[in-house]
Amino acid sequence: MSRVVVVDAGMATTVQDLGRPGWQRHGVTPGGAVDTPALRLANLLAGNAEGAAGLEVTLAGPTLRFASESLVALTGADCGATVDGEAAPRWRPLRLAAGATLTMGAARTGCRAYLAVAGGIAVPRVLGGRGTHAVAGFGGMNGRALRSGDILKCGPPSAWARRLAATLAGPGSMTAAHWEVSADARPHYEASPTVRVMRGPQWSLFDGDAHERIQGEAFAVTAKSDRMGIRLEPTDSARAALAARGRPELLSEGVATGAVQVTPDGRLIVLLADRQTIGGYPKIAHVATVDLPLLAQTRPGDMIRFRDVSVEEAQELWLAYEQRLATVRHGIALHAG
Amino acid sequence: MKITPLGDAAALVTLADNLDPGVVAAGQALADALERDPIPGYLECVPANASVTVFYDPVRLVGKDGGSPWKRVVRWIEARAAASSAPVREVVERRVLIPVCYGGDEGPDLETVAAVHGLAAAEVAERHCAADYYVSAIGFTPGFPYLAGLPEGLHTPRRTSPRTVVPAGSVAIGGGHTGIYPQGTPGGWHLIGRTPLRLFNPQARPPALLQVGDRVRFRPITVVEFRAASSSP
């Protein structure tokens, strides 16, 4: 079982997989990586099942020392990663020598980077998932973010990973594969994205002015954003249009990732992976699942706009994405012969 | 019954505008019916108050006759709802008794709540445990029960500034609900007591002590009993 030593934990680095669905009735958030395509691709590049546990790195990354030779992959935001001082590219497999140190710095663009190690991070499954449930303190590394001094254990690499690592054998600290996931197959990121949304269940509780603001204005990502949700600040006049003026208080109902909630003071919260399972704020819109990676990569100060799409279109876009990922999966599988 | 999309991977079924035990039972019955006869791609559902949210994977519902995944989900829910409209839910109602140590260190806000309503602290405790409650929703954190049935004379607006950490097991009042904090988390409700029971254990099946529809009552215990119960494994 190979070990990875956390020399420096970085700002908010957590063990995440694709979540633990199936327990929301008990109040357990599904959680998992905020940028799921990025984690899935990182895992494929490391020869893992797409849902293996990896690391989600937020804004400022960790420094990790690999005790034994490892096959790894980096995706998501560009954190200027280096291995023993040499630039480590994203979106392709990397062979790291025993004793190599991977240093991830501040994200130059985007917000969240993902690191997959061949064999996956070996932490116990809790309620079907290996991700970190920070609020209830379970999952991942003991229910918390990584700390300096932590030791991560990894499972056995797949046969594909072993074959690929053999082709990347060499004297240096790192050998990068000569191929990568092409740009058009990666999640689409943008500095100030326009995000596709469907109407939310409480759309009709808002008036025409509020509808126009949602469809026409830009909203600023605030520093209060985290894995539970993106907090957006409207302009003063948009906030006034969205604020509760005699709107009835709602009974709480089950919510879903991507819901655009409106608080009584007219601010927006777009729910992400660590959201609560139920909520009482009205939901004016809902982000299409294919556009969640855009949100996952926003940082405080970014501006977000919304664009209307139907449920049917959103589902067609989702299917098209899965078909593209299937092609990538086949392509990656071929690379180790 | 209204069925609206909640994004591209969930459906919100709204059964009524108001909360009552009958609506909660209807939500349970619908959730059970969906679980028993799921559509391909069905993931889970969350009954809460007067609604049921149904989660599905639309990729599993593509490519067959019958339109978009969303339309197929709607037809499935409508069919199960029609089939489950038999009035009586067959599962026996669960009744749970929660021991609570009221006031003192375990209920630092009991006096505050008492003062708001012009009552003695002991009266607040008496009225709280004289009532019958039912779980109308589980959420906020794993295992946290929202209990309906709090006597109107005890309804108390939440604290203006929440605590950063509430002791696990704290029994609380917020607005028109009473609830129990399963974990030490931030909390904005008034803490009137504490139970030694564990509301959530991720290793247990089911992991939460309470579920929507459960009938709940509280019974007072002493500090000595609370400490004894808390220290035993």
HADDOCK unambig.tbl for C-alpha pairs under 7 A between the chains (distance, minus, plus):
assign (segid A and resid 22 and name CA) (segid B and resid 43 and name CA) 6.49 0.50 0.50
assign (segid A and resid 22 and name CA) (segid B and resid 44 and name CA) 5.51 0.50 0.50
assign (segid A and resid 24 and name CA) (segid B and resid 46 and name CA) 6.36 0.50 0.50
assign (segid A and resid 25 and name CA) (segid B and resid 45 and name CA) 6.71 0.50 0.50
assign (segid A and resid 25 and name CA) (segid B and resid 46 and name CA) 4.78 0.50 0.50
assign (segid A and resid 25 and name CA) (segid B and resid 47 and name CA) 6.99 0.50 0.50
assign (segid A and resid 25 and name CA) (segid B and resid 138 and name CA) 6.82 0.50 0.50
assign (segid A and resid 26 and name CA) (segid B and resid 138 and name CA) 6.13 0.50 0.50
assign (segid A and resid 26 and name CA) (segid B and resid 142 and name CA) 5.85 0.50 0.50
assign (segid A and resid 26 and name CA) (segid B and resid 143 and name CA) 5.43 0.50 0.50
assign (segid A and resid 26 and name CA) (segid B and resid 208 and name CA) 5.89 0.50 0.50
assign (segid A and resid 27 and name CA) (segid B and resid 138 and name CA) 5.59 0.50 0.50
assign (segid A and resid 27 and name CA) (segid B and resid 139 and name CA) 4.26 0.50 0.50
assign (segid A and resid 27 and name CA) (segid B and resid 140 and name CA) 6.70 0.50 0.50
assign (segid A and resid 27 and name CA) (segid B and resid 141 and name CA) 5.60 0.50 0.50
assign (segid A and resid 27 and name CA) (segid B and resid 142 and name CA) 4.04 0.50 0.50
assign (segid A and resid 27 and name CA) (segid B and resid 143 and name CA) 5.52 0.50 0.50
assign (segid A and resid 27 and name CA) (segid B and resid 144 and name CA) 6.91 0.50 0.50
assign (segid A and resid 28 and name CA) (segid B and resid 141 and name CA) 6.79 0.50 0.50
assign (segid A and resid 28 and name CA) (segid B and resid 142 and name CA) 4.76 0.50 0.50
assign (segid A and resid 126 and name CA) (segid B and resid 202 and name CA) 6.69 0.50 0.50
assign (segid A and resid 127 and name CA) (segid B and resid 202 and name CA) 6.41 0.50 0.50
assign (segid A and resid 135 and name CA) (segid B and resid 185 and name CA) 6.95 0.50 0.50
assign (segid A and resid 136 and name CA) (segid B and resid 142 and name CA) 6.87 0.50 0.50
assign (segid A and resid 136 and name CA) (segid B and resid 183 and name CA) 6.35 0.50 0.50
assign (segid A and resid 198 and name CA) (segid B and resid 7 and name CA) 6.35 0.50 0.50
assign (segid A and resid 200 and name CA) (segid B and resid 6 and name CA) 6.35 0.50 0.50
assign (segid A and resid 201 and name CA) (segid B and resid 4 and name CA) 6.14 0.50 0.50
assign (segid A and resid 201 and name CA) (segid B and resid 5 and name CA) 6.83 0.50 0.50
assign (segid A and resid 201 and name CA) (segid B and resid 6 and name CA) 6.50 0.50 0.50
assign (segid A and resid 251 and name CA) (segid B and resid 49 and name CA) 6.63 0.50 0.50
assign (segid A and resid 252 and name CA) (segid B and resid 48 and name CA) 6.82 0.50 0.50
assign (segid A and resid 252 and name CA) (segid B and resid 49 and name CA) 6.69 0.50 0.50
assign (segid A and resid 253 and name CA) (segid B and resid 48 and name CA) 5.34 0.50 0.50
assign (segid A and resid 253 and name CA) (segid B and resid 49 and name CA) 6.75 0.50 0.50
assign (segid A and resid 253 and name CA) (segid B and resid 51 and name CA) 6.08 0.50 0.50
assign (segid A and resid 254 and name CA) (segid B and resid 46 and name CA) 5.84 0.50 0.50
assign (segid A and resid 254 and name CA) (segid B and resid 48 and name CA) 6.37 0.50 0.50
assign (segid A and resid 254 and name CA) (segid B and resid 52 and name CA) 6.96 0.50 0.50
assign (segid A and resid 254 and name CA) (segid B and resid 53 and name CA) 5.30 0.50 0.50
assign (segid A and resid 256 and name CA) (segid B and resid 6 and name CA) 6.98 0.50 0.50
assign (segid A and resid 276 and name CA) (segid B and resid 139 and name CA) 6.73 0.50 0.50
assign (segid A and resid 276 and name CA) (segid B and resid 140 and name CA) 5.51 0.50 0.50
assign (segid A and resid 276 and name CA) (segid B and resid 141 and name CA) 6.79 0.50 0.50
assign (segid A and resid 277 and name CA) (segid B and resid 139 and name CA) 5.60 0.50 0.50
assign (segid A and resid 277 and name CA) (segid B and resid 140 and name CA) 6.70 0.50 0.50
assign (segid A and resid 278 and name CA) (segid B and resid 139 and name CA) 5.57 0.50 0.50
assign (segid A and resid 278 and name CA) (segid B and resid 140 and name CA) 6.69 0.50 0.50
assign (segid A and resid 286 and name CA) (segid B and resid 6 and name CA) 6.88 0.50 0.50
assign (segid A and resid 286 and name CA) (segid B and resid 7 and name CA) 5.10 0.50 0.50
assign (segid A and resid 287 and name CA) (segid B and resid 7 and name CA) 6.60 0.50 0.50
assign (segid A and resid 288 and name CA) (segid B and resid 7 and name CA) 6.46 0.50 0.50
assign (segid A and resid 288 and name CA) (segid B and resid 8 and name CA) 6.35 0.50 0.50
assign (segid A and resid 289 and name CA) (segid B and resid 8 and name CA) 6.86 0.50 0.50
assign (segid A and resid 311 and name CA) (segid B and resid 7 and name CA) 6.85 0.50 0.50
assign (segid A and resid 311 and name CA) (segid B and resid 8 and name CA) 5.58 0.50 0.50
assign (segid A and resid 312 and name CA) (segid B and resid 68 and name CA) 6.15 0.50 0.50
assign (segid A and resid 314 and name CA) (segid B and resid 8 and name CA) 6.29 0.50 0.50
assign (segid A and resid 315 and name CA) (segid B and resid 8 and name CA) 5.98 0.50 0.50
assign (segid A and resid 315 and name CA) (segid B and resid 58 and name CA) 6.59 0.50 0.50
assign (segid A and resid 319 and name CA) (segid B and resid 59 and name CA) 5.88 0.50 0.50
